[in-house]
Amino acid sequence: MPDDPPRGVVQTQIFDAVVHMIAGAILHSHEVAEKIGLGASDAQFLTLLQVHGPLTPGRLAELSGLTTGTVTGVVDRLERAGYARRDRSSDDRRKVVVSRVEEKVQQDMRPLYEGYGQDLLDLLGRYDDDQLAVIADFTTRLARQ
């Protein structure tokens, strides 16, 4: 049995694979956005709302690194397209929160991502419970970076 590759080689393989995965995800996200008539950053706002739940425009600006004026334009476009809505905050009626319109998002976007979900499930099926725990730990920590 050949020796395992040195740790640095494996780390480089992981780094390269993560970069490749991120690039593929970004390109696919751009393709999906184009197919449903959104800009790339518009679609990313839907992802932020999926991950964090309803957010104020100010928080969307913080998370995206965009100005509040730009955020207003993105939210306007998402609202016109039926993918997001503005509601008054239940905690403070002076605040507005932006939410995804899940029915519309699922109807238009889910078919464009379904293959990826099944591919991921198939790939994860190749690993035992201990390996899945390591993968879950790694990806959770990576997502927090």
C-alpha positions in Angstrom: 0.0 0.0 0.0 1.5 3.4 -1.0 2.3 5.9 1.7 -0.3 8.6 2.3 0.5 12.0 0.7 2.1 14.6 2.9 -0.3 16.8 5.0 0.6 19.9 2.9 -0.3 18.1 -0.3 -3.7 17.1 1.1 -4.3 20.6 2.4 -3.5 22.0 -1.1 -5.9 19.6 -2.6 -8.6 20.7 -0.2 -7.9 24.3 -0.8 -8.0 23.9 -4.6 -11.2 21.9 -4.4 -12.9 24.5 -2.2 -11.9 27.3 -4.6 -13.2 25.2 -7.5 -16.5 24.5 -5.7 -17.0 28.2 -4.9 -16.3 29.3 -8.5 -18.7 26.7 -9.7 -21.4 27.8 -7.2 -21.0 31.5 -8.2 -21.2 30.7 -11.9 -24.2 28.6 -11.4 -25.9 31.2 -9.3 -25.2 33.8 -12.0 -26.8 31.4 -14.6 -29.8 30.9 -12.4 -30.2 34.6 -11.9 -30.1 35.2 -15.6 -32.7 32.5 -16.3 -35.2 34.0 -13.9 -34.5 37.6 -15.0 -32.5 38.8 -12.0 -29.1 40.3 -11.6 -26.4 38.3 -9.8 -26.4 40.5 -6.7 -30.2 40.3 -6.6 -30.1 36.5 -6.4 -27.4 36.7 -3.7 -29.8 38.8 -1.6 -32.3 35.9 -1.8 -29.6 33.6 -0.5 -28.9 36.1 2.4 -32.6 36.1 3.2 -32.7 32.3 3.1 -29.7 31.9 5.4 -30.6 34.7 7.9 -34.3 35.0 7.6 -36.1 38.3 7.3 -33.6 41.3 7.5 -33.8 45.0 7.7 -32.4 46.9 4.7 -29.6 48.1 6.9 -28.6 44.6 7.9 -28.7 43.6 4.2 -26.3 46.5 3.5 -23.9 45.3 6.3 -24.0 41.7 5.1 -23.6 42.5 1.4 -21.1 45.4 1.7 -23.4 47.5 -0.4 -24.7 51.0 0.4 -28.2 51.3 1.7 -29.2 53.1 -1.5 -28.0 50.2 -3.6 -29.8 47.8 -1.2 -33.0 49.8 -1.8 -32.7 49.3 -5.5 -32.1 45.6 -5.2 -35.0 45.1 -2.8 -37.2 47.2 -5.2 -36.3 44.8 -8.1 -36.9 41.7 -6.0 -40.2 43.0 -4.9 -41.3 43.9 -8.4 -40.3 40.4 -9.6 -42.3 38.8 -6.8 -39.3 37.3 -4.9 -39.3 39.5 -1.8 -41.6 41.7 0.2 -41.3 44.5 2.7 -43.2 44.2 6.0 -43.3 46.3 9.1 -41.3 44.7 12.0 -43.5 43.2 14.6 -41.0 44.5 17.2 -40.9 48.1 16.0 -43.5 49.3 13.5 -41.1 52.0 12.3 -38.7 49.3 11.0 -39.1 47.5 7.7 -38.0 43.9 7.2 -37.4 42.2 3.9 -38.5 38.6 3.5 -38.4 36.1 0.7 -41.6 35.1 -1.0 -40.9 31.4 -0.6 -43.6 30.2 -3.0 -42.2 32.2 -5.9 -38.6 31.4 -5.1 -39.4 27.7 -4.9 -41.5 27.7 -8.1 -38.9 29.5 -10.2 -35.5 28.5 -8.6 -35.9 25.0 -7.2 -36.0 23.3 -10.6 -32.7 25.0 -11.5 -31.0 23.7 -8.3 -32.6 20.2 -7.9 -29.9 18.3 -9.8 -27.3 19.8 -7.5 -29.2 18.7 -4.4 -29.5 15.1 -5.6 -25.8 15.0 -6.6 -24.8 16.2 -3.2 -27.0 13.5 -1.5 -25.5 10.8 -3.8 -22.0 12.0 -2.9 -22.7 12.1 0.8 -24.1 8.6 0.6 -20.5 7.3 -0.1 -19.4 8.2 3.5 -20.0 6.5 6.8 -21.4 8.3 9.9 -17.9 9.2 11.3 -16.8 10.6 8.0 -20.0 12.6 7.6 -19.4 14.1 11.1 -16.0 15.3 10.0 -17.4 16.7 6.8 -20.2 18.5 8.7 -17.7 19.9 11.2 -15.4 21.2 8.4 -18.2 22.7 6.2 -19.8 24.3 9.3 -16.6 25.9 10.4 -15.8 26.9 6.8 -19.2 28.6 6.5 -18.5 30.7 9.6 -15.2 32.1 8.1 
